[in-house]
Amino acid sequence: MSEAGNSAPARISRFALVGIVSTLLYALLAMAFSELTRWPAAVGSLVAYVLAGVFSYTAHRSFTFRSDRSHRQAAPRFIGLSLVGYGIATAAPLLLTDWAGLPNVFAVALTSLLVPALNFVLMRAMVFTAPSGQVETQVIGGGHER
């Protein structure tokens, strides 16, 4: 891979693209399950969220971060990080809107800014990094040596 492909702006662009596609996939699947099945809306939404999450994991691992960390190591970390994001998305409106009385737009804005930023930083630092004890080095020709 070229140096430009490894640059922070390129990685952030890939991260944003995967996030947009994942969000659209979730929305389309949730609507399809709602319209085409007899499932309660919450069940369809959960199934759509899990399927979009599988896409997100796969795309971030292979495209955004181009990681070769084992699934056994990366997948549980990704799931944990997803649960942290869900916790923030649940806690923000509870704290800011229900308890503090602020308009919900503040909770939505905080969640919409904080969760993706946190996800990018932690995916890069903890989820899709080289396994502990191994150093990632750039090799002439664009590959990674581990």
Buried (B, 14 or more C-beta within 10 A) or exposed (E): EEEEEEEEEBBEEBBEEBBEBBEEBBEEBBBEBBEEEEEEEEEBBBBBBEBBBBBBBBBBBEBBBBBBBEEEBBBEBBEEBBEBBEEBBEEBBEEBBEEEEBEEEBBBEBBEEBBBEBBBEBBBEBBBBBEEEEEEEEEEEEEBEE
